Amino acid sequence: MAGVYIIFGVIALASYLVSMTLQNKFKKYSGIALGSGMSGKDIAERMLRDNGIYDVSVVSVEGHLTDHYNPVNRTVNLSRSVYSSQSVAAVAVAAHECGHAVQHAKAYPWLTMRSNLVPLLGVSSKYLSWILLAGILTVQIFPAILFAGIALFSLTTLFSFITLPVEINASQRAVAWLDQRQIVDARTKPAVKDALKWAAMTYIVAALGSLATLIYYILIFLNSQRRN
């Protein structure tokens, strides 16, 4: 078990460092102008049109780094600092989120898999913490409770790993489109790719953290079975 705690510590430190680096990168690239005069909103709308997508709206939302694509109401949601900004950071984020819209339109398999898991996660997340807590407290008497919690938590871990190719592919689509349309040049393209790389790192750390937690619960369950 000591090894698991060390892994937790390493992942927690990595998560903090990646988060701080991402914040610093975003701040840095928010101060670099794109050059074309296009805002995040302009970039998003043009990328959608170029991919033949006309039923997705681009809207402004509150918060910082709250940008996301919503497949339910078909909206690309950009935070205010991205929506109206003409910076490299805004371009990277806007194009990335439109990458998800393109995935949706083209029925990208990994996105479809992730979307299919969302209803299950929505139900399990309401009770997961309580099931795991009850399972740990009663593992010697009712091991089936912890086993059920582990099964439910494995869905969360699976979701985290399925998210990785979805996010990486969205960034690849973004960079390819920006390059093809010559919206980025030799000066700004490396910055766009760097910003998207560090954004992807947050998902990698989250997936590893979820896996470490799953292993922790499995070890508790196995240790209890050995005692019995």
Helices and strands as residue ranges (DSSP letters): H 2-30, H 40-50, E 57-61, E 68-70, E 75-79, H 80-83, H 88-105, H 109-137, H 143-180, H 189-227
